[in-house]
Amino acid sequence: MIEQDTVKLLRECDAGVKMGTKSIDDVLDYVRSSKLKQYLTDCKREHDKLNSEIQEQLARYHDEGKDPNPMAKGMSWLKTNVKLVMDESDETVADLMTDGCNMGVKSLNRYLNEYEAADEFSKDIAKRLINLEERLAVDIRSFL
């Protein structure tokens, strides 16, 4: 049970970190503020570090990981592009990213509860990813 929950939690972290990285990539070209751009690039760099750890752990279990849900990915892309076409502002970027962070935090907390038998190292990865998302949402509030 521990190994099974560990792999499932790592897969969800894998999908979450990929979704976060893609979302940041989708909005970076629209950002005007150097401070907002810095927050986003720093967060992306941290996502990349966590992704390396996740991939390392998944490899230990001979698992390929998980891509984000195609429907969620498509809806995110559509929402981002529609909102940014209508208003290419830092406020719109901050709004989109805050929504994404909140959804990520909610999902990851749900998975932490669902896969409670996962090993502590994997739970720590999930918690660090949650903290990263929460911190970005707080950091970019001044742009809302």
Helices and strands as residue ranges (DSSP letters): H 2-28, H 34-60, H 70-86, H 90-114, H 120-139, G 141-143
